[in-house]
Every structure is written in structure tokens, then in C-alpha cells.
């Protein structure tokens, strides 16, 4: 797996791309003068694929979700009831049926459901993997398990990777609250803001239930997984997460105080 130094931040990739665009006229002249090769003109495309692949654990999780979604669509096309046996239900946990429990983490209700989850997996997975390396997978699957437990306790089932991703969200905003992501609409946003908007949406969904198929309790379980995860990280990362916790709490207090003005 890539080490922390080898996984670039989104900001670094964006600035490298901007620099290339600015220097493109000079590069074209150099290519015409045969001082550079034509392959240098497609360097950003190569760098884009390298950027995506740098965080290998995150990359392979996304690929696994995409492949299984394609299989899911094919099966449903052949038989609409084909995946019903793989949808997580509370009784699967109490009777310990691992196949539907695990399979449900990779199933999605549609293209938008899949793309939304993969977007957040890409953003937060890279940040956590940058700090934890391949151990990011422990965070992901531990959060998935705890998400299922809380979901089952509350009497809910369902499908999707969002419970696992919720664990990455809360871990990410503790590790790197001021990390800048550009993927949500191309607007530079601090990671804590993206994370807290997701958390707020789930808290709102629990306190003010709406007629949706979103399992907010599964997401909540994923967030709460941090209470377990924090005991298994290195002392250095514990220190970072403790600092990140105070930063996040300070931001929430400031926002609350401004809301009272």
C-alpha cells in the first residue's frame, strides 16, 4: 500500500493540474520544437489515473462495489427477487448469518445511491488511508459491523456501504479537519464541513423521520464506531484524533454561539 507521503492530497493534485494548464502554451512550443515529446501533453490524464490509484485500499473497495453493483443489476434484470436473500435484516445478526450481513455492505439501491456512497468513500477513504495505510480497511469493516448492530437493535435492515463509510467520515474529520476537498461540486471545502453536514443530515433524519429508505441508524452506528476504533490506532494517531476532536468541538461551539446572535 502507498505510504502517507505517497498519497497526495486533493489540493496538491489540483495545483499540479493548474500549473500544467498555465505552462501548456510553453509545452506546446517545446513539443513543436521537438524538445519535448507529444506524450507530455497527456501527462495530466496519466496523473489523474495515478492519483485515483494511489490510495489502493480505497481504490479496490470502490472497484469491488462497482463490480458487485453490475452483478446486482444483471441478477435483478433476470429475476427481480434474486438479491432479496442478500438484503440485511435484523434476524440475520441474531442468528449469525454472515452471507447477507457481508453482502449487504456491497449492494446498492440504484445508481445514485452507489455514486453518492462512492464519492464519500473516495474523499474520506483517501484521507484515512493516508494516515492509516491498509489499516483503513479495519476502520471500514468495523464501522460496517457496528452499523449493522445498531441498525438491528433499532429494528432496521437494508443495503449499502454507507454505514462503513460513516466510520471513515468521523475518523477523517478527526484526523484532518482542515483537509480541503474539491470533489463536491468542484468547490474547495474543509473536510470537517463535509463530514458534519453528513452527520447533521442523519441526526435530522432520526429526530424528524421522513418517508425515505435511508437507514439513518446504520449511519449513526458507523459514526459511533469511532468509540471502538480509537482504542486500536497508534499513539501518534490517537494524538491527532484527540486534537481533531477539540478542533471540531470548538468549531461547533463557535457555530452555536453565532446562531444565538
DATABEL-V171136 format. One record per helix or strand of 3 or more residues. SS is the DSSP state (~ for helix, > for strand). FROM is the first residue (numbers start at 1). LEN is the number of residues. Records with the same first field share a line. If there is no record, write none. Layout:
# DATABEL-V171136
SS=FROM-LEN + FROM-LEN
This chain:
# DATABEL-V171136
~=4-3 + 10-23 + 38-17 + 56-23 + 84-3 + 90-5 + 98-7 + 111-43 + 162-14 + 191-17 + 216-9 + 226-7 + 235-26
